[in-house]
Structure formats: C-alpha cells, structure tokens
Amino acid sequence: MATAAGITAIPTLMAFRDGVLVLNQAGALPATALAEVIEKVRNVDIEQIRKHAAEHTDQMATQN
C-alpha cells in the first residue's frame, strides 16, 4: 500500500481535497507547522488544481 501511494519515508504527510492529492511531504512536522499546512490545504483552490492536473494529463497524452 505504501508503494502504491508513493511513500518513501515514514512519517509521510499526505493531504487530499475532494479526492485529489494536494500535498505529499515526507518527514515529521512540529505542531505549529502542521497547523499551517492544514490551513493551507483548507484554502487551496481545488478548481485550479484540477485545471493544472488536466493540463498535465493532456501534455502527457500528447507526448506519447
């Protein structure tokens, strides 16, 4: 399961918004930094992330 998720170190922090992975970071964080990360994930523009992901997928399809 760790391999499928791309986890290469423990601990690894992964955050999802609406089923979309928006953060994948190895290593432990102090409580204050974790609180900042949580706030940033809450404020991420998920539509912008989806648009970027779609553009990346289109580029990959064009290259193959």
PDB file of N, CA, C and O in Angstrom:
ATOM      1  N   MET A   1       0.827  -1.183   0.000  1.00  0.00           N
ATOM      2  CA  MET A   1       0.000   0.000   0.000  1.00  0.00           C
ATOM      3  C   MET A   1       0.877   1.255   0.000  1.00  0.00           C
ATOM      4  O   MET A   1       0.569   2.230  -0.685  1.00  0.00           O
ATOM      5  N   ALA A   2       1.953   1.228   0.758  1.00  0.00           N
ATOM      6  CA  ALA A   2       2.856   2.384   0.802  1.00  0.00           C
ATOM      7  C   ALA A   2       3.460   2.642  -0.567  1.00  0.00           C
ATOM      8  O   ALA A   2       3.575   3.795  -0.983  1.00  0.00           O
ATOM      9  N   THR A   3       3.844   1.601  -1.266  1.00  0.00           N
ATOM     10  CA  THR A   3       4.417   1.760  -2.603  1.00  0.00           C
ATOM     11  C   THR A   3       3.397   2.373  -3.557  1.00  0.00           C
ATOM     12  O   THR A   3       3.728   3.263  -4.341  1.00  0.00           O
ATOM     13  N   ALA A   4       2.178   1.903  -3.486  1.00  0.00           N
ATOM     14  CA  ALA A   4       1.128   2.431  -4.362  1.00  0.00           C
ATOM     15  C   ALA A   4       0.874   3.911  -4.112  1.00  0.00           C
ATOM     16  O   ALA A   4       0.520   4.650  -5.030  1.00  0.00           O
ATOM     17  N   ALA A   5       1.054   4.342  -2.861  1.00  0.00           N
ATOM     18  CA  ALA A   5       0.839   5.749  -2.516  1.00  0.00           C
ATOM     19  C   ALA A   5       2.089   6.592  -2.722  1.00  0.00           C
ATOM     20  O   ALA A   5       2.050   7.810  -2.548  1.00  0.00           O
ATOM     21  N   GLY A   6       3.196   5.957  -3.091  1.00  0.00           N
ATOM     22  CA  GLY A   6       4.427   6.699  -3.319  1.00  0.00           C
ATOM     23  C   GLY A   6       5.146   7.105  -2.048  1.00  0.00           C
ATOM     24  O   GLY A   6       5.926   8.058  -2.052  1.00  0.00           O
ATOM     25  N   ILE A   7       4.893   6.397  -0.967  1.00  0.00           N
ATOM     26  CA  ILE A   7       5.525   6.721   0.314  1.00  0.00           C
ATOM     27  C   ILE A   7       6.926   6.134   0.319  1.00  0.00           C
ATOM     28  O   ILE A   7       7.110   4.933   0.121  1.00  0.00           O
ATOM     29  N   THR A   8       7.913   6.996   0.547  1.00  0.00           N
ATOM     30  CA  THR A   8       9.302   6.556   0.574  1.00  0.00           C
ATOM     31  C   THR A   8       9.938   6.769   1.933  1.00  0.00           C
ATOM     32  O   THR A   8      11.057   6.309   2.164  1.00  0.00           O
ATOM     33  N   ALA A   9       9.262   7.448   2.829  1.00  0.00           N
ATOM     34  CA  ALA A   9       9.791   7.703   4.170  1.00  0.00           C
ATOM     35  C   ALA A   9       8.637   7.720   5.164  1.00  0.00           C
ATOM     36  O   ALA A   9       7.489   7.993   4.813  1.00  0.00           O
ATOM     37  N   ILE A  10       8.976   7.424   6.403  1.00  0.00           N
ATOM     38  CA  ILE A  10       7.971   7.455   7.462  1.00  0.00           C
ATOM     39  C   ILE A  10       8.465   8.427   8.516  1.00  0.00           C
ATOM     40  O   ILE A  10       9.613   8.298   8.942  1.00  0.00           O
ATOM     41  N   PRO A  11       7.697   9.362   8.951  1.00  0.00           N
ATOM     42  CA  PRO A  11       6.300   9.598   8.558  1.00  0.00           C
ATOM     43  C   PRO A  11       6.208  10.350   7.235  1.00  0.00           C
ATOM     44  O   PRO A  11       7.128  11.071   6.847  1.00  0.00           O
ATOM     45  N   THR A  12       5.101  10.171   6.561  1.00  0.00           N
ATOM     46  CA  THR A  12       4.766  10.921   5.352  1.00  0.00           C
ATOM     47  C   THR A  12       3.392  11.536   5.560  1.00  0.00           C
ATOM     48  O   THR A  12       2.443  10.852   5.944  1.00  0.00           O
ATOM     49  N   LEU A  13       3.301  12.813   5.307  1.00  0.00           N
ATOM     50  CA  LEU A  13       2.033  13.533   5.424  1.00  0.00           C
ATOM     51  C   LEU A  13       1.441  13.680   4.033  1.00  0.00           C
ATOM     52  O   LEU A  13       2.073  14.218   3.125  1.00  0.00           O
ATOM     53  N   MET A  14       0.222  13.195   3.886  1.00  0.00           N
ATOM     54  CA  MET A  14      -0.498  13.337   2.621  1.00  0.00           C
ATOM     55  C   MET A  14      -1.832  14.017   2.923  1.00  0.00           C
ATOM     56  O   MET A  14      -2.513  13.682   3.892  1.00  0.00           O
ATOM     57  N   ALA A  15      -2.182  14.966   2.081  1.00  0.00           N
ATOM     58  CA  ALA A  15      -3.458  15.667   2.258  1.00  0.00           C
ATOM     59  C   ALA A  15      -4.235  15.608   0.951  1.00  0.00           C
ATOM     60  O   ALA A  15      -3.680  15.789  -0.133  1.00  0.00           O
ATOM     61  N   PHE A  16      -5.512  15.353   1.076  1.00  0.00           N
ATOM     62  CA  PHE A  16      -6.402  15.259  -0.078  1.00  0.00           C
ATOM     63  C   PHE A  16      -7.521  16.276   0.062  1.00  0.00           C
ATOM     64  O   PHE A  16      -8.011  16.531   1.163  1.00  0.00           O
ATOM     65  N   ARG A  17      -7.918  16.851  -1.056  1.00  0.00           N
ATOM     66  CA  ARG A  17      -9.110  17.698  -1.122  1.00  0.00           C
ATOM     67  C   ARG A  17      -9.995  17.132  -2.208  1.00  0.00           C
ATOM     68  O   ARG A  17      -9.566  17.003  -3.355  1.00  0.00           O
ATOM     69  N   ASP A  18     -11.210  16.798  -1.869  1.00  0.00           N
ATOM     70  CA  ASP A  18     -12.174  16.241  -2.818  1.00  0.00           C
ATOM     71  C   ASP A  18     -11.571  15.083  -3.609  1.00  0.00           C
ATOM     72  O   ASP A  18     -11.800  14.954  -4.811  1.00  0.00           O
ATOM     73  N   GLY A  19     -10.792  14.238  -2.914  1.00  0.00           N
ATOM     74  CA  GLY A  19     -10.201  13.073  -3.549  1.00  0.00           C
ATOM     75  C   GLY A  19      -8.949  13.357  -4.366  1.00  0.00           C
ATOM     76  O   GLY A  19      -8.417  12.449  -5.005  1.00  0.00           O
ATOM     77  N   VAL A  20      -8.472  14.588  -4.360  1.00  0.00           N
ATOM     78  CA  VAL A  20      -7.290  14.976  -5.119  1.00  0.00           C
ATOM     79  C   VAL A  20      -6.128  15.177  -4.147  1.00  0.00           C
ATOM     80  O   VAL A  20      -6.250  15.918  -3.172  1.00  0.00           O
ATOM     81  N   LEU A  21      -5.013  14.522  -4.413  1.00  0.00           N
ATOM     82  CA  LEU A  21      -3.826  14.682  -3.585  1.00  0.00           C
ATOM     83  C   LEU A  21      -3.258  16.083  -3.799  1.00  0.00           C
ATOM     84  O   LEU A  21      -2.890  16.444  -4.917  1.00  0.00           O
ATOM     85  N   VAL A  22      -3.189  16.869  -2.729  1.00  0.00           N
ATOM     86  CA  VAL A  22      -2.672  18.232  -2.838  1.00  0.00           C
ATOM     87  C   VAL A  22      -1.379  18.433  -2.061  1.00  0.00           C
ATOM     88  O   VAL A  22      -0.739  19.478  -2.180  1.00  0.00           O
ATOM     89  N   LEU A  23      -0.988  17.429  -1.258  1.00  0.00           N
ATOM     90  CA  LEU A  23       0.256  17.527  -0.507  1.00  0.00           C
ATOM     91  C   LEU A  23       0.793  16.136  -0.250  1.00  0.00           C
ATOM     92  O   LEU A  23       0.057  15.238   0.157  1.00  0.00           O
ATOM     93  N   ASN A  24       2.090  15.963  -0.490  1.00  0.00           N
ATOM     94  CA  ASN A  24       2.777  14.714  -0.205  1.00  0.00           C
ATOM     95  C   ASN A  24       4.157  15.104   0.294  1.00  0.00           C
ATOM     96  O   ASN A  24       5.034  15.461  -0.492  1.00  0.00           O
ATOM     97  N   GLN A  25       4.343  15.034   1.604  1.00  0.00           N
ATOM     98  CA  GLN A  25       5.574  15.522   2.218  1.00  0.00           C
ATOM     99  C   GLN A  25       6.103  14.514   3.222  1.00  0.00           C
ATOM    100  O   GLN A  25       5.395  14.100   4.139  1.00  0.00           O
ATOM    101  N   ALA A  26       7.358  14.124   3.036  1.00  0.00           N
ATOM    102  CA  ALA A  26       7.992  13.198   3.973  1.00  0.00           C
ATOM    103  C   ALA A  26       8.551  13.970   5.155  1.00  0.00           C
ATOM    104  O   ALA A  26       8.997  15.109   5.019  1.00  0.00           O
ATOM    105  N   GLY A  27       8.518  13.335   6.311  1.00  0.00           N
ATOM    106  CA  GLY A  27       9.120  13.929   7.499  1.00  0.00           C
ATOM    107  C   GLY A  27       8.091  14.433   8.487  1.00  0.00           C
ATOM    108  O   GLY A  27       6.947  14.731   8.144  1.00  0.00           O
ATOM    109  N   ALA A  28       8.538  14.516   9.717  1.00  0.00           N
ATOM    110  CA  ALA A  28       7.669  14.992  10.793  1.00  0.00           C
ATOM    111  C   ALA A  28       7.634  16.511  10.813  1.00  0.00           C
ATOM    112  O   ALA A  28       8.574  17.173  10.373  1.00  0.00           O
ATOM    113  N   LEU A  29       6.550  17.048  11.324  1.00  0.00           N
ATOM    114  CA  LEU A  29       6.393  18.497  11.464  1.00  0.00           C
ATOM    115  C   LEU A  29       6.052  18.831  12.911  1.00  0.00           C
ATOM    116  O   LEU A  29       5.330  18.086  13.573  1.00  0.00           O
ATOM    117  N   PRO A  30       6.572  19.952  13.397  1.00  0.00           N
ATOM    118  CA  PRO A  30       6.125  20.403  14.715  1.00  0.00           C
ATOM    119  C   PRO A  30       4.665  20.849  14.630  1.00  0.00           C
ATOM    120  O   PRO A  30       4.158  21.123  13.542  1.00  0.00           O
ATOM    121  N   ALA A  31       4.009  20.918  15.752  1.00  0.00           N
ATOM    122  CA  ALA A  31       2.573  21.229  15.799  1.00  0.00           C
ATOM    123  C   ALA A  31       2.233  22.524  15.076  1.00  0.00           C
ATOM    124  O   ALA A  31       1.234  22.580  14.358  1.00  0.00           O
ATOM    125  N   THR A  32       3.040  23.566  15.248  1.00  0.00           N
ATOM    126  CA  THR A  32       2.727  24.849  14.601  1.00  0.00           C
ATOM    127  C   THR A  32       2.816  24.739  13.090  1.00  0.00           C
ATOM    128  O   THR A  32       1.980  25.298  12.381  1.00  0.00           O
ATOM    129  N   ALA A  33       3.818  24.026  12.586  1.00  0.00           N
ATOM    130  CA  ALA A  33       3.954  23.852  11.135  1.00  0.00           C
ATOM    131  C   ALA A  33       2.816  22.998  10.587  1.00  0.00           C
ATOM    132  O   ALA A  33       2.305  23.265   9.499  1.00  0.00           O
ATOM    133  N   LEU A  34       2.419  21.972  11.337  1.00  0.00           N
ATOM    134  CA  LEU A  34       1.303  21.135  10.903  1.00  0.00           C
ATOM    135  C   LEU A  34       0.020  21.955  10.825  1.00  0.00           C
ATOM    136  O   LEU A  34      -0.754  21.799   9.880  1.00  0.00           O
ATOM    137  N   ALA A  35      -0.212  22.813  11.789  1.00  0.00           N
ATOM    138  CA  ALA A  35      -1.390  23.682  11.764  1.00  0.00           C
ATOM    139  C   ALA A  35      -1.371  24.585  10.537  1.00  0.00           C
ATOM    140  O   ALA A  35      -2.418  24.820   9.934  1.00  0.00           O
ATOM    141  N   GLU A  36      -0.212  25.090  10.160  1.00  0.00           N
ATOM    142  CA  GLU A  36      -0.088  25.934   8.963  1.00  0.00           C
ATOM    143  C   GLU A  36      -0.391  25.131   7.703  1.00  0.00           C
ATOM    144  O   GLU A  36      -1.078  25.619   6.805  1.00  0.00           O
ATOM    145  N   VAL A  37       0.115  23.907   7.633  1.00  0.00           N
ATOM    146  CA  VAL A  37      -0.140  23.056   6.475  1.00  0.00           C
ATOM    147  C   VAL A  37      -1.633  22.773   6.358  1.00  0.00           C
ATOM    148  O   VAL A  37      -2.194  22.845   5.264  1.00  0.00           O
ATOM    149  N   ILE A  38      -2.270  22.457   7.457  1.00  0.00           N
ATOM    150  CA  ILE A  38      -3.713  22.180   7.439  1.00  0.00           C
ATOM    151  C   ILE A  38      -4.481  23.395   6.938  1.00  0.00           C
ATOM    152  O   ILE A  38      -5.402  23.256   6.133  1.00  0.00           O
ATOM    153  N   GLU A  39      -4.118  24.565   7.399  1.00  0.00           N
ATOM    154  CA  GLU A  39      -4.791  25.790   6.947  1.00  0.00           C
ATOM    155  C   GLU A  39      -4.585  26.014   5.450  1.00  0.00           C
ATOM    156  O   GLU A  39      -5.521  26.393   4.746  1.00  0.00           O
ATOM    157  N   LYS A  40      -3.379  25.785   4.965  1.00  0.00           N
ATOM    158  CA  LYS A  40      -3.108  25.949   3.530  1.00  0.00           C
ATOM    159  C   LYS A  40      -3.900  24.958   2.698  1.00  0.00           C
ATOM    160  O   LYS A  40      -4.416  25.310   1.637  1.00  0.00           O
ATOM    161  N   VAL A  41      -4.002  23.719   3.169  1.00  0.00           N
ATOM    162  CA  VAL A  41      -4.779  22.713   2.439  1.00  0.00           C
ATOM    163  C   VAL A  41      -6.250  23.108   2.413  1.00  0.00           C
ATOM    164  O   VAL A  41      -6.921  22.939   1.395  1.00  0.00           O
ATOM    165  N   ARG A  42      -6.750  23.626   3.515  1.00  0.00           N
ATOM    166  CA  ARG A  42      -8.151  24.079   3.552  1.00  0.00           C
ATOM    167  C   ARG A  42      -8.407  25.205   2.561  1.00  0.00           C
ATOM    168  O   ARG A  42      -9.502  25.311   2.008  1.00  0.00           O
ATOM    169  N   ASN A  43      -7.400  26.047   2.335  1.00  0.00           N
ATOM    170  CA  ASN A  43      -7.568  27.223   1.478  1.00  0.00           C
ATOM    171  C   ASN A  43      -7.158  27.001   0.031  1.00  0.00           C
ATOM    172  O   ASN A  43      -7.267  27.918  -0.783  1.00  0.00           O
ATOM    173  N   VAL A  44      -6.693  25.812  -0.306  1.00  0.00           N
ATOM    174  CA  VAL A  44      -6.248  25.564  -1.672  1.00  0.00           C
ATOM    175  C   VAL A  44      -7.419  25.703  -2.642  1.00  0.00           C
ATOM    176  O   VAL A  44      -8.544  25.312  -2.330  1.00  0.00           O
ATOM    177  N   ASP A  45      -7.149  26.255  -3.800  1.00  0.00           N
ATOM    178  CA  ASP A  45      -8.161  26.402  -4.847  1.00  0.00           C
ATOM    179  C   ASP A  45      -8.228  25.086  -5.616  1.00  0.00           C
ATOM    180  O   ASP A  45      -7.442  24.864  -6.537  1.00  0.00           O
ATOM    181  N   ILE A  46      -9.147  24.228  -5.245  1.00  0.00           N
ATOM    182  CA  ILE A  46      -9.218  22.885  -5.806  1.00  0.00           C
ATOM    183  C   ILE A  46      -9.526  22.915  -7.304  1.00  0.00           C
ATOM    184  O   ILE A  46      -9.088  22.032  -8.041  1.00  0.00           O
ATOM    185  N   GLU A  47     -10.264  23.908  -7.756  1.00  0.00           N
ATOM    186  CA  GLU A  47     -10.547  24.013  -9.199  1.00  0.00           C
ATOM    187  C   GLU A  47      -9.268  24.324  -9.969  1.00  0.00           C
ATOM    188  O   GLU A  47      -9.075  23.818 -11.075  1.00  0.00           O
ATOM    189  N   GLN A  48      -8.403  25.141  -9.405  1.00  0.00           N
ATOM    190  CA  GLN A  48      -7.114  25.443 -10.045  1.00  0.00           C
ATOM    191  C   GLN A  48      -6.251  24.176 -10.097  1.00  0.00           C
ATOM    192  O   GLN A  48      -5.572  23.929 -11.094  1.00  0.00           O
ATOM    193  N   ILE A  49      -6.275  23.385  -9.039  1.00  0.00           N
ATOM    194  CA  ILE A  49      -5.520  22.135  -9.007  1.00  0.00           C
ATOM    195  C   ILE A  49      -6.040  21.183 -10.079  1.00  0.00           C
ATOM    196  O   ILE A  49      -5.252  20.556 -10.788  1.00  0.00           O
ATOM    197  N   ARG A  50      -7.341  21.074 -10.201  1.00  0.00           N
ATOM    198  CA  ARG A  50      -7.921  20.195 -11.230  1.00  0.00           C
ATOM    199  C   ARG A  50      -7.557  20.663 -12.625  1.00  0.00           C
ATOM    200  O   ARG A  50      -7.266  19.846 -13.499  1.00  0.00           O
ATOM    201  N   LYS A  51      -7.569  21.968 -12.844  1.00  0.00           N
ATOM    202  CA  LYS A  51      -7.204  22.522 -14.150  1.00  0.00           C
ATOM    203  C   LYS A  51      -5.753  22.188 -14.468  1.00  0.00           C
ATOM    204  O   LYS A  51      -5.440  21.768 -15.582  1.00  0.00           O
ATOM    205  N   HIS A  52      -4.869  22.372 -13.497  1.00  0.00           N
ATOM    206  CA  HIS A  52      -3.454  22.064 -13.692  1.00  0.00           C
ATOM    207  C   HIS A  52      -3.262  20.574 -13.977  1.00  0.00           C
ATOM    208  O   HIS A  52      -2.483  20.207 -14.857  1.00  0.00           O
ATOM    209  N   ALA A  53      -3.963  19.719 -13.242  1.00  0.00           N
ATOM    210  CA  ALA A  53      -3.861  18.276 -13.444  1.00  0.00           C
ATOM    211  C   ALA A  53      -4.335  17.881 -14.835  1.00  0.00           C
ATOM    212  O   ALA A  53      -3.730  17.022 -15.476  1.00  0.00           O
ATOM    213  N   ALA A  54      -5.401  18.495 -15.302  1.00  0.00           N
ATOM    214  CA  ALA A  54      -5.925  18.200 -16.641  1.00  0.00           C
ATOM    215  C   ALA A  54      -4.926  18.629 -17.715  1.00  0.00           C
ATOM    216  O   ALA A  54      -4.726  17.922 -18.702  1.00  0.00           O
ATOM    217  N   GLU A  55      -4.303  19.789 -17.518  1.00  0.00           N
ATOM    218  CA  GLU A  55      -3.298  20.254 -18.477  1.00  0.00           C
ATOM    219  C   GLU A  55      -2.107  19.299 -18.506  1.00  0.00           C
ATOM    220  O   GLU A  55      -1.576  18.992 -19.574  1.00  0.00           O
ATOM    221  N   HIS A  56      -1.695  18.835 -17.338  1.00  0.00           N
ATOM    222  CA  HIS A  56      -0.573  17.897 -17.260  1.00  0.00           C
ATOM    223  C   HIS A  56      -0.927  16.582 -17.950  1.00  0.00           C
ATOM    224  O   HIS A  56      -0.105  16.015 -18.669  1.00  0.00           O
ATOM    225  N   THR A  57      -2.136  16.106 -17.735  1.00  0.00           N
ATOM    226  CA  THR A  57      -2.582  14.868 -18.373  1.00  0.00           C
ATOM    227  C   THR A  57      -2.606  15.029 -19.884  1.00  0.00           C
ATOM    228  O   THR A  57      -2.203  14.123 -20.613  1.00  0.00           O
ATOM    229  N   ASP A  58      -3.079  16.182 -20.363  1.00  0.00           N
ATOM    230  CA  ASP A  58      -3.105  16.450 -21.809  1.00  0.00           C
ATOM    231  C   ASP A  58      -1.688  16.465 -22.386  1.00  0.00           C
ATOM    232  O   ASP A  58      -1.455  15.928 -23.469  1.00  0.00           O
ATOM    233  N   GLN A  59      -0.749  17.072 -21.676  1.00  0.00           N
ATOM    234  CA  GLN A  59       0.643  17.116 -22.132  1.00  0.00           C
ATOM    235  C   GLN A  59       1.225  15.724 -22.214  1.00  0.00           C
ATOM    236  O   GLN A  59       1.909  15.392 -23.182  1.00  0.00           O
ATOM    237  N   MET A  60       0.964  14.912 -21.219  1.00  0.00           N
ATOM    238  CA  MET A  60       1.488  13.546 -21.204  1.00  0.00           C
ATOM    239  C   MET A  60       0.904  12.725 -22.355  1.00  0.00           C
ATOM    240  O   MET A  60       1.608  11.919 -22.963  1.00  0.00           O
ATOM    241  N   ALA A  61      -0.360  12.925 -22.648  1.00  0.00           N
ATOM    242  CA  ALA A  61      -1.011  12.189 -23.739  1.00  0.00           C
ATOM    243  C   ALA A  61      -0.427  12.611 -25.081  1.00  0.00           C
ATOM    244  O   ALA A  61      -0.270  11.787 -25.983  1.00  0.00           O
ATOM    245  N   THR A  62      -0.105  13.900 -25.212  1.00  0.00           N
ATOM    246  CA  THR A  62       0.454  14.419 -26.453  1.00  0.00           C
ATOM    247  C   THR A  62       1.859  13.873 -26.690  1.00  0.00           C
ATOM    248  O   THR A  62       2.238  13.617 -27.833  1.00  0.00           O
ATOM    249  N   GLN A  63       2.636  13.691 -25.619  1.00  0.00           N
ATOM    250  CA  GLN A  63       3.998  13.199 -25.737  1.00  0.00           C
ATOM    251  C   GLN A  63       4.048  11.723 -26.091  1.00  0.00           C
ATOM    252  O   GLN A  63       5.031  11.257 -26.667  1.00  0.00           O
ATOM    253  N   ASN A  64       3.016  10.995 -25.759  1.00  0.00           N
ATOM    254  CA  ASN A  64       3.024   9.541 -26.035  1.00  0.00           C
ATOM    255  C   ASN A  64       2.350   9.232 -27.299  1.00  0.00           C
ATOM    256  O   ASN A  64       2.263   8.066 -27.684  1.00  0.00           O
TER     257      ASN A  64
END
